Amino acid sequence: MPEASSHRLPDQLRPNLRLVFVGTAASTRSAELGHYYAHPGNRFWRAIHEVGITPRRYQPSEFAALIELGIGFTDLSKTGAGMDHQISAETIDVSGFRAKMETYRPRTIAFTSKKAASLFYGRPSSGITLGRQKRDASWPEIFVLPSPSGAASGHWTLEPWRELAVWIAA
């Protein structure tokens, strides 16, 4: 199993963000570079610009600048790296993630894969729907997005990303 380099991805969080993107763990490439969604085949940066979440197409190395747009980043595993199926279960810290969200209280949480959402909800990915999730009054609004990873191309659709963009613009 690939392990994160010493440059694991730092959380980009502060109180009252309008949106926090949440992945399972850094890809091997992202862990090496220290940038979220850094693999050239990843659709993340193109998608958030195309749907209007960002005013221009940012580069992975600019991820920290999105905090000024009210957008943050974190992962459920801060110590593992690789593709979702390569992440060791012991490195997944759902309770730590929940504590971060209770501390920072973002308006919206967007899981960038069904796998990340399934770990959060504690149910199989097959039982997770894309898009806005049923509201739990004790939590921010939650969206589940199709993975922007090139490895997940067969499941790609921009529609849930558009739904998220409309919601956060409201």
Accessible surface in RSA format (square Angstrom, percent):
REM  Atomic radii and reference values for relative SASA: ProtOr
REM  Chains: A
REM  Algorithm: Lee & Richards
REM  Probe-radius: 1.40
REM  Slices: 20
REM RES _ NUM      All-atoms   Total-Side   Main-Chain    Non-polar    All polar
REM                ABS   REL    ABS   REL    ABS   REL    ABS   REL    ABS   REL
RES MET A   1   110.77  57.4  38.10  25.2  72.67 173.0  40.97  34.8  69.80  92.5
RES PRO A   2    43.76  31.9  31.72  28.9  12.03  43.7  43.24  35.7   0.51   3.2
RES GLU A   3   106.41  61.1  83.42  63.1  22.99  54.7  56.55 109.4  49.86  40.7
RES ALA A   4    24.97  23.0   5.24   8.1  19.73  44.9   5.24   7.4  19.73  52.3
RES SER A   5    44.68  37.8  26.92  35.9  17.77  40.9  38.93  82.9   5.76   8.1
RES SER A   6   111.42  94.2  65.87  87.9  45.55 104.9  60.02 127.8  51.40  72.0
RES HIS A   7   114.19  62.4 107.67  74.8   6.52  16.7  79.91  82.4  34.29  39.9
RES ARG A   8   122.45  51.4 112.46  57.3   9.99  23.8  25.59  35.0  96.86  58.7
RES LEU A   9     5.24   2.9   3.17   2.3   2.08   5.2   3.17   2.2   2.08   5.6
RES PRO A  10    68.70  50.1  60.19  54.9   8.50  30.9  68.70  56.7   0.00   0.0
RES ASP A  11    50.19  35.2  29.53  29.4  20.66  48.9  14.95  35.2  35.24  35.1
RES GLN A  12    30.42  17.0  28.54  20.9   1.87   4.5   2.40   5.1  28.01  21.2
RES LEU A  13    27.05  15.1   3.22   2.3  23.83  59.9   3.22   2.3  23.83  64.1
RES ARG A  14    95.43  40.1  94.36  48.1   1.07   2.6  37.78  51.6  57.65  34.9
RES PRO A  15    83.79  61.1  73.75  67.2  10.04  36.5  73.75  60.9  10.04  62.4
RES ASN A  16   118.00  81.4  93.31  90.2  24.68  59.4  28.94  69.7  89.05  86.1
RES LEU A  17     2.83   1.6   1.01   0.7   1.81   4.6   2.69   1.9   0.14   0.4
RES ARG A  18    71.71  30.1  69.09  35.2   2.62   6.2  38.58  52.7  33.13  20.1
RES LEU A  19     0.00   0.0   0.00   0.0   0.00   0.0   0.00   0.0   0.00   0.0
RES VAL A  20     0.23   0.1   0.23   0.2   0.00   0.0   0.23   0.2   0.00   0.0
RES PHE A  21     0.41   0.2   0.00   0.0   0.41   1.1   0.00   0.0   0.41   1.2
RES VAL A  22     0.00   0.0   0.00   0.0   0.00   0.0   0.00   0.0   0.00   0.0
RES GLY A  23     5.27   6.5   0.00   N/A   5.27   6.5   5.27  14.5   0.00   0.0
RES THR A  24     5.24   3.7   0.66   0.7   4.58  10.9   0.52   0.7   4.73   7.1
RES ALA A  25    16.74  15.4   0.19   0.3  16.55  37.6   0.19   0.3  16.55  43.8
RES ALA A  26     8.73   8.0   5.06   7.8   3.67   8.3   8.31  11.7   0.43   1.1
RES SER A  27    41.58  35.1  36.76  49.1   4.82  11.1  36.92  78.6   4.66   6.5
RES THR A  28    55.78  39.7  53.59  54.3   2.20   5.2  46.74  62.8   9.04  13.7
RES ARG A  29    98.66  41.4  95.52  48.7   3.13   7.5  20.43  27.9  78.23  47.4
RES SER A  30     1.91   1.6   1.91   2.5   0.00   0.0   0.76   1.6   1.15   1.6
RES ALA A  31     1.88   1.7   1.88   2.9   0.00   0.0   1.88   2.7   0.00   0.0
RES GLU A  32    96.84  55.6  79.16  59.9  17.68  42.1  33.55  64.9  63.29  51.7
RES LEU A  33    76.21  42.4  57.01  40.8  19.20  48.3  59.64  41.9  16.57  44.6
RES GLY A  34    14.86  18.3   0.00   N/A  14.86  18.3   8.10  22.2   6.76  15.1
RES HIS A  35    44.55  24.3  44.55  31.0   0.00   0.0  23.14  23.8  21.41  24.9
RES TYR A  36     3.42   1.6   3.38   1.9   0.03   0.1   3.42   2.6   0.00   0.0
RES TYR A  37    27.90  13.0  20.89  11.9   7.02  18.3  22.97  17.3   4.93   6.1
RES ALA A  38     8.68   8.0   0.17   0.3   8.50  19.3   0.17   0.2   8.50  22.5
RES HIS A  39    97.93  53.5  94.33  65.6   3.61   9.2  61.39  63.3  36.55  42.5
RES PRO A  40   111.62  81.3  73.38  66.9  38.23 139.0  86.15  71.1  25.47 158.3
RES GLY A  41    37.07  45.7   0.00   N/A  37.07  45.7  29.05  79.7   8.02  18.0
RES ASN A  42    24.20  16.7  15.50  15.0   8.70  21.0   0.66   1.6  23.54  22.8
RES ARG A  43    36.66  15.4  36.66  18.7   0.00   0.0   4.00   5.5  32.66  19.8
RES PHE A  44     0.00   0.0   0.00   0.0   0.00   0.0   0.00   0.0   0.00   0.0
RES TRP A  45     8.21   3.3   8.08   3.9   0.13   0.3   8.08   4.3   0.13   0.2
RES ARG A  46   103.57  43.5 102.82  52.4   0.75   1.8  34.95  47.8  68.62  41.6
RES ALA A  47     2.14   2.0   0.60   0.9   1.54   3.5   2.00   2.8   0.14   0.4
RES ILE A  48     0.63   0.4   0.63   0.5   0.00   0.0   0.63   0.5   0.00   0.0
RES HIS A  49    69.02  37.7  63.47  44.1   5.55  14.2  34.48  35.5  34.54  40.2
RES GLU A  50   103.99  59.7  71.71  54.3  32.27  76.8  35.75  69.2  68.23  55.7
RES VAL A  51    22.09  14.5   0.20   0.2  21.88  52.7   5.75   5.0  16.33  44.3
RES GLY A  52    57.69  71.1   0.00   N/A  57.69  71.1  28.07  77.0  29.62  66.3
RES ILE A  53     6.51   3.7   0.00   0.0   6.51  15.7   2.00   1.4   4.51  12.2
RES THR A  54     3.21   2.3   0.14   0.1   3.07   7.3   0.58   0.8   2.64   4.0
RES PRO A  55   101.11  73.7  64.92  59.2  36.19 131.5  78.03  64.4  23.08 143.4
RES ARG A  56   108.41  45.5 107.57  54.8   0.84   2.0  58.40  79.8  50.01  30.3
RES ARG A  57   115.06  48.3 101.17  51.6  13.89  33.1  32.18  44.0  82.88  50.2
RES TYR A  58    18.85   8.8  17.66  10.0   1.19   3.1   1.43   1.1  17.42  21.5
RES GLN A  59    98.35  55.0  98.35  71.9   0.00   0.0  36.98  78.7  61.37  46.5
RES PRO A  60    29.81  21.7  29.81  27.2   0.00   0.0  29.81  24.6   0.00   0.0
RES SER A  61    69.86  59.0  46.91  62.6  22.96  52.9  27.24  58.0  42.62  59.7
RES GLU A  62    51.87  29.8  45.82  34.7   6.06  14.4  28.09  54.3  23.78  19.4
RES PHE A  63    14.79   7.4  14.46   9.0   0.33   0.9  14.46   8.8   0.33   1.0
RES ALA A  64    49.38  45.4  45.57  70.3   3.81   8.7  45.84  64.6   3.54   9.4
RES ALA A  65    47.37  43.6  34.80  53.7  12.58  28.6  42.76  60.2   4.61  12.2
RES LEU A  66     0.00   0.0   0.00   0.0   0.00   0.0   0.00   0.0   0.00   0.0
RES ILE A  67    24.88  14.2  24.59  18.3   0.29   0.7  24.59  17.7   0.29   0.8
RES GLU A  68   130.59  75.0 104.42  79.0  26.16  62.3  49.06  94.9  81.53  66.6
RES LEU A  69    52.15  29.0  40.99  29.3  11.16  28.1  47.95  33.7   4.20  11.3
RES GLY A  70    12.08  14.9   0.00   N/A  12.08  14.9  11.20  30.7   0.88   2.0
RES ILE A  71     0.22   0.1   0.00   0.0   0.22   0.5   0.00   0.0   0.22   0.6
RES GLY A  72     0.00   0.0   0.00   N/A   0.00   0.0   0.00   0.0   0.00   0.0
RES PHE A  73     0.40   0.2   0.40   0.2   0.00   0.0   0.40   0.2   0.00   0.0
RES THR A  74     0.84   0.6   0.03   0.0   0.81   1.9   0.00   0.0   0.84   1.3
RES ASP A  75     6.95   4.9   5.15   5.1   1.81   4.3   0.00   0.0   6.95   6.9
RES LEU A  76     1.51   0.8   0.00   0.0   1.51   3.8   0.24   0.2   1.27   3.4
RES SER A  77     1.59   1.3   0.00   0.0   1.59   3.7   0.00   0.0   1.59   2.2
RES LYS A  78    35.01  17.1  27.87  17.1   7.15  17.0  30.37  27.3   4.64   4.9
RES THR A  79    69.50  49.4  63.68  64.6   5.82  13.9  57.43  77.1  12.07  18.2
RES GLY A  80     1.95   2.4   0.00   N/A   1.95   2.4   0.00   0.0   1.95   4.4
RES ALA A  81     0.16   0.2   0.16   0.3   0.00   0.0   0.16   0.2   0.00   0.0
RES GLY A  82     5.22   6.4   0.00   N/A   5.22   6.4   1.00   2.7   4.21   9.4
RES MET A  83    94.33  48.8  87.89  58.2   6.44  15.3  63.79  54.2  30.54  40.5
RES ASP A  84    48.95  34.3  41.83  41.6   7.12  16.8  18.24  42.9  30.71  30.6
RES HIS A  85   146.09  79.8 109.50  76.1  36.59  93.6  86.22  88.9  59.87  69.7
RES GLN A  86    59.16  33.1  49.02  35.8  10.13  24.1  15.84  33.7  43.31  32.9
RES ILE A  87    19.11  10.9   1.54   1.1  17.57  42.3   1.76   1.3  17.35  47.1
RES SER A  88    24.82  21.0  15.22  20.3   9.60  22.1  20.59  43.9   4.23   5.9
RES ALA A  89    80.85  74.3  63.20  97.5  17.65  40.2  66.14  93.1  14.71  39.0
RES GLU A  90   156.16  89.7 118.20  89.4  37.96  90.4  75.56 146.1  80.60  65.8
RES THR A  91    28.68  20.4  18.43  18.7  10.25  24.4  24.31  32.7   4.36   6.6
RES ILE A  92    32.24  18.3  13.33   9.9  18.91  45.6  13.33   9.6  18.91  51.3
RES ASP A  93    72.76  51.0  68.74  68.4   4.02   9.5  26.78  63.0  45.98  45.9
RES VAL A  94    33.77  22.2  30.27  27.4   3.50   8.4  30.27  26.3   3.50   9.5
RES SER A  95    84.14  71.1  74.81  99.8   9.33  21.5  49.51 105.4  34.63  48.5
RES GLY A  96    18.93  23.3   0.00   N/A  18.93  23.3  17.63  48.4   1.30   2.9
RES PHE A  97     2.47   1.2   1.14   0.7   1.33   3.4   1.34   0.8   1.12   3.2
RES ARG A  98    80.31  33.7  80.31  40.9   0.00   0.0  27.92  38.2  52.39  31.8
RES ALA A  99    53.10  48.8  49.15  75.9   3.95   9.0  51.90  73.1   1.20   3.2
RES LYS A 100    48.04  23.4  45.27  27.8   2.77   6.6  41.51  37.4   6.54   7.0
RES MET A 101     0.04   0.0   0.04   0.0   0.00   0.0   0.04   0.0   0.00   0.0
RES GLU A 102   104.79  60.2  91.43  69.2  13.35  31.8  28.48  55.1  76.31  62.3
RES THR A 103    96.12  68.4  69.81  70.8  26.30  62.7  51.38  69.0  44.73  67.6
RES TYR A 104    62.63  29.2  62.14  35.4   0.49   1.3  18.49  13.9  44.15  54.4
RES ARG A 105   104.25  43.8  96.96  49.4   7.29  17.4  43.45  59.4  60.80  36.8
RES PRO A 106     5.10   3.7   0.48   0.4   4.62  16.8   0.54   0.4   4.55  28.3
RES ARG A 107    94.83  39.8  80.29  40.9  14.54  34.6  56.68  77.5  38.15  23.1
RES THR A 108     0.00   0.0   0.00   0.0   0.00   0.0   0.00   0.0   0.00   0.0
RES ILE A 109     0.00   0.0   0.00   0.0   0.00   0.0   0.00   0.0   0.00   0.0
RES ALA A 110     0.00   0.0   0.00   0.0   0.00   0.0   0.00   0.0   0.00   0.0
RES PHE A 111     0.00   0.0   0.00   0.0   0.00   0.0   0.00   0.0   0.00   0.0
RES THR A 112     5.10   3.6   3.59   3.6   1.51   3.6   0.00   0.0   5.10   7.7
RES SER A 113     9.85   8.3   9.85  13.1   0.00   0.0   9.57  20.4   0.28   0.4
RES LYS A 114    71.97  35.1  68.75  42.2   3.22   7.7  31.99  28.8  39.98  42.6
RES LYS A 115    80.83  39.4  78.47  48.1   2.36   5.6  30.40  27.4  50.43  53.7
RES ALA A 116     0.00   0.0   0.00   0.0   0.00   0.0   0.00   0.0   0.00   0.0
RES ALA A 117     0.00   0.0   0.00   0.0   0.00   0.0   0.00   0.0   0.00   0.0
RES SER A 118     9.26   7.8   6.71   9.0   2.55   5.9   1.19   2.5   8.06  11.3
RES LEU A 119    49.29  27.5  37.27  26.7  12.02  30.2  40.20  28.2   9.09  24.5
RES PHE A 120    10.06   5.0   4.71   2.9   5.35  13.9   4.71   2.9   5.35  15.3
RES TYR A 121    63.99  29.9  36.71  20.9  27.28  71.0  36.74  27.6  27.25  33.6
RES GLY A 122    67.48  83.2   0.00   N/A  67.48  83.2  35.09  96.3  32.39  72.5
RES ARG A 123   104.41  43.8  94.94  48.4   9.46  22.5  46.79  63.9  57.61  34.9
RES PRO A 124    96.63  70.4  84.06  76.6  12.58  45.7  95.72  79.0   0.91   5.7
RES SER A 125    39.90  33.7  35.04  46.8   4.86  11.2  27.40  58.3  12.50  17.5
RES SER A 126   107.59  90.9  68.88  91.9  38.71  89.2  56.42 120.1  51.18  71.7
RES GLY A 127    42.23  52.1   0.00   N/A  42.23  52.1  28.94  79.4  13.30  29.8
RES ILE A 128     2.39   1.4   0.00   0.0   2.39   5.8   0.10   0.1   2.29   6.2
RES THR A 129    93.05  66.2  88.49  89.7   4.56  10.9  76.08 102.2  16.97  25.7
RES LEU A 130    62.71  34.9  38.49  27.5  24.22  60.9  38.59  27.1  24.12  64.9
RES GLY A 131     2.81   3.5   0.00   N/A   2.81   3.5   2.81   7.7   0.00   0.0
RES ARG A 132   109.18  45.8  85.96  43.8  23.22  55.3  19.80  27.1  89.38  54.2
RES GLN A 133    17.72   9.9   8.99   6.6   8.73  20.8   5.67  12.1  12.04   9.1
RES LYS A 134   198.59  96.9 165.17 101.3  33.42  79.6 119.20 107.3  79.40  84.6
RES ARG A 135   123.52  51.9  96.65  49.3  26.87  64.0  47.60  65.0  75.92  46.0
RES ASP A 136    77.72  54.4  69.29  69.0   8.43  19.9  30.77  72.4  46.95  46.8
RES ALA A 137    97.18  89.4  68.81 106.2  28.37  64.5  70.56  99.4  26.62  70.5
RES SER A 138    71.95  60.8  54.11  72.2  17.84  41.1  54.23 115.5  17.72  24.8
RES TRP A 139    20.46   8.2  18.92   9.2   1.54   3.6   5.41   2.9  15.05  24.4
RES PRO A 140    10.90   7.9   0.93   0.8   9.97  36.2   8.60   7.1   2.31  14.3
RES GLU A 141    13.10   7.5  12.14   9.2   0.96   2.3   4.48   8.7   8.63   7.0
RES ILE A 142    12.48   7.1  10.01   7.5   2.47   6.0  10.01   7.2   2.47   6.7
RES PHE A 143     0.14   0.1   0.14   0.1   0.00   0.0   0.14   0.1   0.00   0.0
RES VAL A 144     0.00   0.0   0.00   0.0   0.00   0.0   0.00   0.0   0.00   0.0
RES LEU A 145     0.00   0.0   0.00   0.0   0.00   0.0   0.00   0.0   0.00   0.0
RES PRO A 146     4.73   3.4   1.21   1.1   3.52  12.8   4.73   3.9   0.00   0.0
RES SER A 147    25.68  21.7  21.04  28.1   4.65  10.7  11.28  24.0  14.41  20.2
RES PRO A 148     3.06   2.2   3.06   2.8   0.00   0.0   3.06   2.5   0.00   0.0
RES SER A 149    37.29  31.5  36.55  48.8   0.75   1.7  21.87  46.6  15.42  21.6
RES GLY A 150    35.82  44.2   0.00   N/A  35.82  44.2  19.78  54.3  16.04  35.9
RES ALA A 151    73.05  67.2  25.23  38.9  47.82 108.8  37.73  53.1  35.32  93.6
RES ALA A 152    22.56  20.7  18.29  28.2   4.27   9.7  22.37  31.5   0.19   0.5
RES SER A 153    57.36  48.5  43.65  58.3  13.71  31.6  33.62  71.6  23.75  33.3
RES GLY A 154    79.64  98.2   0.00   N/A  79.64  98.2  40.37 110.8  39.27  88.0
RES HIS A 155   144.67  79.1 132.05  91.8  12.62  32.3  90.14  92.9  54.53  63.4
RES TRP A 156    65.87  26.4  40.50  19.6  25.38  59.6  26.58  14.2  39.29  63.7
RES THR A 157    47.93  34.1  42.63  43.2   5.30  12.6  35.30  47.4  12.62  19.1
RES LEU A 158    24.18  13.5  19.70  14.1   4.48  11.3  19.70  13.8   4.48  12.1
RES GLU A 159   102.61  58.9  99.92  75.6   2.70   6.4  54.42 105.3  48.19  39.3
RES PRO A 160    10.94   8.0   9.41   8.6   1.53   5.6  10.89   9.0   0.05   0.3
RES TRP A 161     0.00   0.0   0.00   0.0   0.00   0.0   0.00   0.0   0.00   0.0
RES ARG A 162   102.32  43.0 101.45  51.7   0.87   2.1  38.85  53.1  63.47  38.5
RES GLU A 163    75.19  43.2  66.37  50.2   8.82  21.0  38.99  75.4  36.20  29.6
RES LEU A 164     0.00   0.0   0.00   0.0   0.00   0.0   0.00   0.0   0.00   0.0
RES ALA A 165    10.10   9.3   6.88  10.6   3.22   7.3   7.27  10.2   2.83   7.5
RES VAL A 166   112.04  73.7 105.90  95.9   6.15  14.8 109.96  95.5   2.08   5.6
RES TRP A 167    54.66  21.9  50.89  24.6   3.77   8.9  54.60  29.1   0.06   0.1
RES ILE A 168     8.77   5.0   1.76   1.3   7.01  16.9   1.76   1.3   7.01  19.0
RES ALA A 169    84.87  78.0  48.83  75.4  36.03  82.0  56.17  79.1  28.69  76.0
RES ALA A 170    95.71  88.0  39.64  61.2  56.07 127.6  77.94 109.8  17.77  47.1
END  Absolute sums over single chains surface
CHAIN  1 A     7976.6       6101.4       1875.1       4436.3       3540.2
END  Absolute sums over all chains
TOTAL          7976.6       6101.4       1875.1       4436.3       3540.2
